[in-house]
Amino acid sequence: MSDDGSKPPSDAGADAAPSSGADGAPASSGPAGGGAAEEAPVGAAPASGTGATPGDKQPSAGGAGAEEGAAGASAGAASEDQPAASATKSSAAAGDKKVKSSEKPKSGEKAPSRTGASKSSVKSTGSGRKRGAGATLENARIGFLGAGKLVEAIVKGLVQHAKVTPGRIYVSSKSGRSLDGFKQNGCVVTKRNYDLFAKLDCDVVFVAVHGHVIRELFKLGGTRPVALTTNYIPNQRHPLYLLSLVGGIPLTDLKQTLLNPDHPDKYKLEAHRVMLNASVAYGLGLGALDIEPDSKKCATVVRDVLTSVAKLEYFPETTMDAVCALGGNGLAFVHYFISALSDGGFKMGMPKVVAVKMATKTLQSAAACLLESGKHPSDLRDACTSPSGPAIYGLHLLESKDTASGLAAAVEGAFKRVRELVESK
Ligand SMILES: NC(=O)c1ccc[n+]([C@@H]2O[C@H](COP(=O)([O-])OP(=O)(O)OC[C@H]3O[C@@H](n4cnc5c(N)ncnc54)[C@H](OP(=O)(O)O)[C@@H]3O)[C@@H](O)[C@H]2O)c1
């Protein structure tokens, strides 16, 4: 995954301020007259499960923080300014006339209904969504705010290994640059982050932008940060599960860029800091969650979505940046290590493919023994080293090349770089 931080500061939610008229949503001047405090786009009027709180406007910062507003959404019908596909009519707000039938997911999938609850306990919201029944891995609308490498991996894992149909996956990114691939695969895409919470009415939303995007919103906002979603997210009538993958940003800071501070009690929100490494693409990821996954405080749908693509461990939120450096970025270091190890075999005459496979299986067998025995790696290293034998000669060469320090420094470097990127942009 790219954490090169190459994104320009303008990524920080500073989108074009909407002009009026489009989608019928007037672009209001914000308190500062800068146009950032927009009316909620009409197209994104509260969907079935949402109920936007009046006065959800967020502070203006001269257009910063505002997403493509209603104007952008309608300029060029069937463009990506509008959600490219809608799960079904029922998922869209009553006034959401811009979503065309031709924009429905190719899979023709119907909007997931809340199954599993008896009719008596479930009321229709008036737009086909059921209220009162919980979201599950089988029916949840899963949103992604950000469309980068990590999201690509998670979506691939969910679709290929957790049987989540693409029509239930909703992806937003500011520029729309990376949305094409998601759209081609049947996901619903939008350039307005707000849509994920409003008319697309997601149950679970992963936030996967870089930390500097959030930090920039604080810099732009003055007394309180500019919203990542143009307007604060509406207070859904169903629970919303917010999963932050954002490196270097505490959950409390992220929440300030999404939730209306005037109505904090109206949200039915469960928010977590999460780590997922890129192996999720194969359904073999390593994941971390800031709460015991088996705890009653962790919603089943959160646990099920994450464990469908990753083995999940609990880590306190305060340690999550270190966890990302080791378990997230560490994946790249391990691949580097395997590649280097296999080069040794290649140098000694093994065919490259065979050497890579052998190095991989060696690592797999070492890892399995460590997990099985619960011992420290030094113990197992001693157990496979004989007096004056080849292993100790090899190990001493590794020492002389500072290999151990190099690997530790790689983790430290990744950790520091995330913080550096958050502050320096
Ligand atoms: N937890 C982990 O294990 C782990 C591992 C790797 C990364 N991460 C974290 O995950 C996040 C994403 O990493 P990545 O590798 O996927 O990054 P990436 O490939 O650079 O993608 C970043 C995405 O953010 C989008 N974006 C930027 N500003 C936005 C805004 N205002 N609204 C909506 N979308 C916006 C970009 O959209 P455009 O294309 O439109 O610019 C891009 O799609 C980072 O915070 C990183 O630290 C976590």
The ligand as an SDF file (V2000), in Angstrom:
LIG
                    3D

 48 52  0  0  0  0  0  0  0  0999 V2000
   -4.1670    0.0420    8.9190 N   0  0  0  0  0  0  0  0  0  0  0  0
   -3.2910   -0.4030    8.0640 C   0  0  0  0  0  0  0  0  0  0  0  0
   -2.8180   -1.5060    8.0920 O   0  0  0  0  0  0  0  0  0  0  0  0
   -2.9200    0.4740    7.0300 C   0  0  0  0  0  0  0  0  0  0  0  0
   -2.0800    0.0290    6.0440 C   0  0  0  0  0  0  0  0  0  0  0  0
   -1.8320    0.8910    5.0590 C   0  0  0  0  0  0  0  0  0  0  0  0
   -2.3910    2.1390    5.0770 C   0  0  0  0  0  0  0  0  0  0  0  0
   -3.1570    2.5020    6.1030 N   0  0  0  0  0  0  0  0  0  0  0  0
   -3.7750    3.7950    6.1700 C   0  0  0  0  0  0  0  0  0  0  0  0
   -4.8800    3.7700    5.2880 O   0  0  0  0  0  0  0  0  0  0  0  0
   -5.0280    5.0350    4.7090 C   0  0  0  0  0  0  0  0  0  0  0  0
   -5.0740    4.8720    3.1980 C   0  0  0  0  0  0  0  0  0  0  0  0
   -3.8940    4.2460    2.7330 O   0  0  0  0  0  0  0  0  0  0  0  0
   -3.7160    3.8390    1.2010 P   0  0  0  0  0  0  0  0  0  0  0  0
   -2.4570    3.1040    1.1160 O   0  0  0  0  0  0  0  0  0  0  0  0
   -4.9670    3.1780    0.7250 O   0  0  0  0  0  0  0  0  0  0  0  0
   -3.5930    5.3010    0.5360 O   0  0  0  0  0  0  0  0  0  0  0  0
   -3.6730    5.7460   -0.9870 P   0  0  0  0  0  0  0  0  0  0  0  0
   -3.5290    4.5960   -1.8940 O   0  0  0  0  0  0  0  0  0  0  0  0
   -2.7390    6.8890   -1.1420 O   0  0  0  0  0  0  0  0  0  0  0  0
   -5.1770    6.2930   -1.1090 O   0  0  0  0  0  0  0  0  0  0  0  0
   -5.6590    7.4120   -0.4340 C   0  0  0  0  0  0  0  0  0  0  0  0
   -7.0740    7.6650   -0.9170 C   0  0  0  0  0  0  0  0  0  0  0  0
   -7.6220    8.7490   -0.1710 O   0  0  0  0  0  0  0  0  0  0  0  0
   -8.4410    9.4970   -1.0680 C   0  0  0  0  0  0  0  0  0  0  0  0
   -8.6770   10.8500   -0.5730 N   0  0  0  0  0  0  0  0  0  0  0  0
   -7.8130   11.8590   -0.3520 C   0  0  0  0  0  0  0  0  0  0  0  0
   -8.4600   12.9250    0.1360 N   0  0  0  0  0  0  0  0  0  0  0  0
   -9.7600   12.5730    0.2390 C   0  0  0  0  0  0  0  0  0  0  0  0
  -10.9290   13.2290    0.6950 C   0  0  0  0  0  0  0  0  0  0  0  0
  -10.9150   14.4780    1.1550 N   0  0  0  0  0  0  0  0  0  0  0  0
  -12.0860   12.5630    0.6420 N   0  0  0  0  0  0  0  0  0  0  0  0
  -12.1430   11.2890    0.1730 C   0  0  0  0  0  0  0  0  0  0  0  0
  -11.0810   10.6140   -0.2540 N   0  0  0  0  0  0  0  0  0  0  0  0
   -9.9000   11.2530   -0.2230 C   0  0  0  0  0  0  0  0  0  0  0  0
   -7.6470    9.4930   -2.3370 C   0  0  0  0  0  0  0  0  0  0  0  0
   -8.5330    9.8240   -3.3730 O   0  0  0  0  0  0  0  0  0  0  0  0
   -8.0530   10.4420   -4.7500 P   0  0  0  0  0  0  0  0  0  0  0  0
   -7.6040    9.2740   -5.5550 O   0  0  0  0  0  0  0  0  0  0  0  0
   -9.2790   11.0660   -5.2150 O   0  0  0  0  0  0  0  0  0  0  0  0
   -6.9520   11.4140   -4.4220 O   0  0  0  0  0  0  0  0  0  0  0  0
   -7.1790    8.0520   -2.3880 C   0  0  0  0  0  0  0  0  0  0  0  0
   -8.1610    7.2590   -3.0100 O   0  0  0  0  0  0  0  0  0  0  0  0
   -3.8510    5.8650    5.2420 C   0  0  0  0  0  0  0  0  0  0  0  0
   -4.2820    6.6200    6.3640 O   0  0  0  0  0  0  0  0  0  0  0  0
   -2.8480    4.8730    5.7030 C   0  0  0  0  0  0  0  0  0  0  0  0
   -2.0320    5.3380    6.7550 O   0  0  0  0  0  0  0  0  0  0  0  0
   -3.4610    1.7040    7.0460 C   0  0  0  0  0  0  0  0  0  0  0  0
  1  2  1  0
  2  3  2  0
  2  4  1  0
  4  5  1  0
  4 48  2  0
  5  6  2  0
  6  7  1  0
  7  8  2  0
  8  9  1  0
  8 48  1  0
  9 10  1  0
  9 46  1  0
 10 11  1  0
 11 12  1  0
 11 44  1  0
 12 13  1  0
 13 14  1  0
 14 15  2  0
 14 16  1  0
 14 17  1  0
 17 18  1  0
 18 19  2  0
 18 20  1  0
 18 21  1  0
 21 22  1  0
 22 23  1  0
 23 24  1  0
 23 42  1  0
 24 25  1  0
 25 26  1  0
 25 36  1  0
 26 27  1  0
 26 35  1  0
 27 28  2  0
 28 29  1  0
 29 30  1  0
 29 35  2  0
 30 31  1  0
 30 32  2  0
 32 33  1  0
 33 34  2  0
 34 35  1  0
 36 37  1  0
 36 42  1  0
 37 38  1  0
 38 39  2  0
 38 40  1  0
 38 41  1  0
 42 43  1  0
 44 45  1  0
 44 46  1  0
 46 47  1  0
M  CHG  2   8   1  16  -1
M  END
$$$$
